[in-house]
C-alpha cells in the first residue's frame, strides 16, 4: 500500500512525537511508498510564516532522507476537489484528500473531521 501523509503526521514522524500512534507508525514503516504533498509543504510554510509552528530545517531534504517521495499538485488534483462533499472545509486537507483519491493512496491522518470521507482516510 502507498500512503500520503497529512501535515501533522509528517511533523509527528520527524519529531518522533508520541501522538503518532503505534498503528500509524506501523502503516508508515510497512508502506510500499510514502508521499508528502506539495500542499503539506505549502501549509507548513504558511503556518511557519505566521509564527504558528517551526518547519524542520531543510524540510525538502528531510522528506527524502526519511525515504518519502514528494507529490506535486496537478491540475487533475485541483479539479478533483470540486467533487468532494463538504465534510471538511480546510483547503489543505481537501487537496490532500483529492490527491489520495486521484492517485489511489491511503491518506494517513489523525483528523477526525476526515473520517466521513471513508476508505481513503486511515489512522483516526
Beta strands, then each sheet from edge to edge (+ up, - down):
strand 1: 2-5
strand 2: 33-37
strand 3: 69-71
strand 4: 106-108
strand 5: 121-122
sheet 1: 3+ 2+ 1+ 4+ 5+
end
